[in-house]
């Protein structure tokens, strides 16, 4: 809604396979990518004025803390990959 409210120009459509390019090549074309991990998304949230302003301070802080807990819950898991790789003793 922020883009509509502020009449942000979405730019020209991208009509090529963006997945065929490296992140560096996409940046050269002026295309930014979304976070690729929960950790990157968590830190992007800290800088996202649109989300912060849309939610307001109280709700944003609650949401931010929930996402921090979500990250902590995720990062302390032992995944199948780790079990298979390291516990085949």
SVG drawing of the C-alpha trace seen along z (x, -y; Angstrom):
<svg xmlns="http://www.w3.org/2000/svg" viewBox="-2 -10 35 55">
<polyline fill="none" stroke="black" stroke-width="0.4" points="0.0,0.0 2.9,-2.3 3.9,-2.2 0.4,-3.1 0.0,-5.8 3.3,-7.4 2.8,-6.8 6.1,-4.8 7.0,-4.0 7.5,-0.2 9.8,-0.5 9.9,1.5 9.0,5.2 11.7,7.7 11.3,10.1 14.2,12.4 15.1,15.3 16.6,13.5 17.7,16.8 20.2,17.2 22.2,14.3 24.5,13.9 23.6,11.5 26.4,9.2 25.0,9.2 21.5,8.5 22.8,5.5 24.5,4.2 21.1,4.3 19.6,2.4 17.7,5.4 17.8,6.0 17.1,9.4 15.0,10.4 16.7,11.9 17.8,15.5 17.7,16.7 15.7,16.2 18.7,14.4 18.9,12.0 15.2,11.4 15.4,10.7 18.0,8.1 16.2,6.6 13.2,6.1 15.3,3.9 15.8,1.5 12.3,1.7 10.7,-1.7 7.6,-0.7 6.9,2.2 7.9,0.2 5.6,-2.7 2.7,-0.4 2.7,1.6 3.5,-1.2 6.1,-1.1 4.3,1.3 3.2,3.9 6.5,3.7 8.5,4.3 6.3,7.3 6.6,8.6 10.4,8.1 10.8,9.9 8.6,12.8 10.8,13.0 14.0,13.0 12.6,15.9 11.7,17.7 15.3,17.3 16.6,18.6 14.3,21.6 15.4,22.3 19.2,21.9 19.4,24.3 17.9,27.2 19.9,30.2 18.9,30.9 18.8,34.2 21.8,33.1 23.9,32.6 22.8,35.9 23.6,37.8 26.9,36.0 28.3,36.0 26.7,38.9 27.7,41.7 30.4,42.8"/>
</svg>
